[in-house]
Amino acid sequence: MNSIGISMINSCIPQKWIDVEDILKCWSNSNLGFLQNAIGIENRRVIGADEDAVTLSVSAINKIQADSKDLFDSFDGLFVGSNTMPELFRANAIQIKEMLTDRENVMSEDIQASENSSILGLINAYTAISSNMMSAAIVVGSDVLGRHIAPGSLREYYAGSAASAALISRRNVIATIEGISTISSDFPEIGRPEDERFFRNFTSLNSGIVRQGMIKHCVAAVKEQLKKSGHQIENYKHVILPEFTMNSTKALANVLKVTPTQLKSSLYFKNLGDIGNAGPLLGLQMALENSDPDDDILLVSYGHSAQAVCMELKVTSKVKGFKHNHTEMKKDIEEHTKDFKVDYATMLKFEDKLVQTNQAFGSFL
């Protein structure tokens, strides 16, 4: 067993939320049965007027600081994965670091590589620690997708916001990183060209595109990792898959022969939607909250246009302390206080989308 891995992990989701029915009443561009049963979305979170990918990142990191004060004080690396940070030139990671510590000797790095940004940050942190360049590092995945999906597009129903943070070190490790495999090719699906506010779909994301993109690349990455480890898919207690829509997640699970039992602990889409780079780490957190010592976990991440990353983790005995002192994320995800429910007009205001889009709408997901 390796000695480097996850020492602490936690997440932050906005309190405000919107029911998909409220969006549907405005646009009438879909139907509720399709949204709830095929896409798999019932409601999603909405950022407040004072929230963005930076503030959500800081809030997530503060939660792991509260859980592991001694470990937190020793971190000397910060890797921030996001596609929706507010600053396109200055390092957002440095701004986040300044809100956490007055130490100047923390290497801070922004990573922007579609929805794989946070997992690549995790790999970078692991590599730096294993080569003794760092003693501990914080990895963050944070996105506010709702702010960057054009009003009236079908993805607006499930474009959510969240941040997840993990502390990587050799101390008090609750899950070790045992192996990594990646598969990549240039397969244009989604992009955000220079000077574009909103993400643009380069093709209709129908089932055929999903098969050639996410499913093809993820299956290849998983097969590569299984070959390296000598394991079979049934050996893993938890399998964490990308959650862009639930029908695509289920399609990938069927191809990989992942059972509902292996998948269920990490599912969040119904109440959060697509949360971008927060997704892989949040799924991992939820799996760890339902793990026992010596469990094996397989984490699969996909970044549109196109790269798949497969990571194998081994749960240690330290997970008992993590579970004892930790509130399950599932409770926060399922809690929807009426006081924080917003209507569509309020959502547009908070997500700063009262603007003219410069792209044509299409019937895409």
Order of alpha helices (4+ residues) and beta strands (2+ residues): beta-beta-alpha-beta-alpha-alpha-beta-alpha-beta-alpha-beta-beta-beta-beta-beta-alpha-alpha-beta-alpha-alpha-alpha-alpha-beta-beta-alpha-alpha-alpha
